[in-house]
Amino acid sequence: MLSEQLRRVNYITYEIRVSSLLHSLDRYGSLASPSSSSEYERIKAHMKAGSNLRAEVGAGDVLALMSVSHIRLLRREHGQGPESDRPRTPLPRTAYIIRSLKHPAEIDSLRDIFGRAFFVVSAYCPRSKRVASLANL
């Protein structure tokens, strides 16, 4: 819905799923392959992998930094001007929607990096509704 509303005001949007960034790491690449397990198990495996990576690296913001790296890649691919400047140069009227941040350090780092250009949109659903939703998948 957010992407749709931004497109209505002439923004290009790129959605970055934090959990999918794990797939680029050899040790978590198997998470990208669909398995016969439930959606609950898929989510649980991704959350465990994210927690393990944060512990191994010793940084709560590691996935946020991977998101920034992905944004730099998108800027390089879609930017104008000298190639050496593209990763650092914002694309005009472009929004990056980073989905499913899980750790407070991720938000802190993104605020430090992007400043006033960073906005957090948060949603909460009671546990009972989350459980019911997962049970219906």
N, C-alpha and C positions, 0 to 999 in steps of 0.2 A: 504494500500500500504506500509506503514511504517513497519508493522508487517511482511509482505512478504519479504521485503528487509532485515530485521534483521534476519529472518529465513535462508535466503540465506547465511549468514555469521555465521551460527550456534548459533544464539541466541534464547532463549526461550522468548516468549513475553506474557505478561498478559495485557489485556486492561481493564482499570478501567474507567467506565463512571460515572463521578461525579454526574450527575443527578440521576443515579440509586442508589447511596448511600443513597439518601433521603428516598428510599423505606424501608430501615431498621429501620426508625424511625416511631413509631406508628402513629403519627399525619399525616405523609405523605405516609403511606403505601398504601392508596387507589390510589395513582398516578401510582402504578405498574399495576393496572387492566386496560386492554384495555377498552376504552369506544367508544361510537359512534361518539365522537367529532373528529374534523379534526386534522391533524398533527400540524397545527398552534396552535390549542387550547391545545394540549398535551404539546408542547414546552412552550407555554405561562404559563401553570399551573406549570411546573417544574421551570421555571425562577422565577415566583412569590414565590414559596415555598422556593427556595434558598435565595431569597432576604429577605423573612420573617424570615428564620432561622438565617441568618447573623445579622439581626436587633435584634432578640430575644436574641441571645447569646452575641451580642455586639462585634463580631469578624468577620472581613471580610475574614479570612482564615479558618473558621470552616470546610468547605468542603474539603479543602486541608488537614487538619489534619485528617479528616475521611478517606481520600485517603491513608495517611501514615498508619493509623490503619489497613486498608485493606491490604496494602503491608506487614505489620508485620504478619498478619494472613496467607498470602500466603507463607511467609518465614517459618512460623511455620509448615505449612502443607507439604511443599516440601523440607525443609532444611535437612541437615545432622548434626550429632553431638548431644550433649546434648540438650534436649528440652528447657532448660532454656536459651540457647544461640541463638536458632534459630531465634526468631523475630528480633534480632539485627544484625544477620550475613547475609550479602548479598549473594544471590544465584549466583553461577558462570554463566557468559554469559547469564544473564537474564535482560530483559528490561521491565519496567512497563510504559505503555502508558496511561497517565492520560488525558482523553478526556473532553474537554469543560470547562476549567477553565474560570471563569467569572470576577474575582475580582483581582486587582493588589496585594492585600495582600496575595492571594493564591500563587502567583509566588514568592513573597518575602519569605514566610515561607518555601516553597519547596527548594529554593536556600539556605536558612539558614540550613535546615536539611540535604540536600544531597550534598551541595557544588558543586564541579566541575563535579560531576556525574549527575547533573541535566541539562537537555537541554530543551529549549523552542522552539517549532516549531509553528509558527503562520501563519494563512491564513486569507485573507480578501476577501470578495466578496461585490461588490457594493449593496446597498440596493435594487435597482431596480431588480437585478438578484435574490436576496434572496426572494423578494416578488413574482416574477414570478415562482421561483422554488416551493415555498410553495403553490401557486395557482394551480400548476399542480399535486399536490399530491392527 
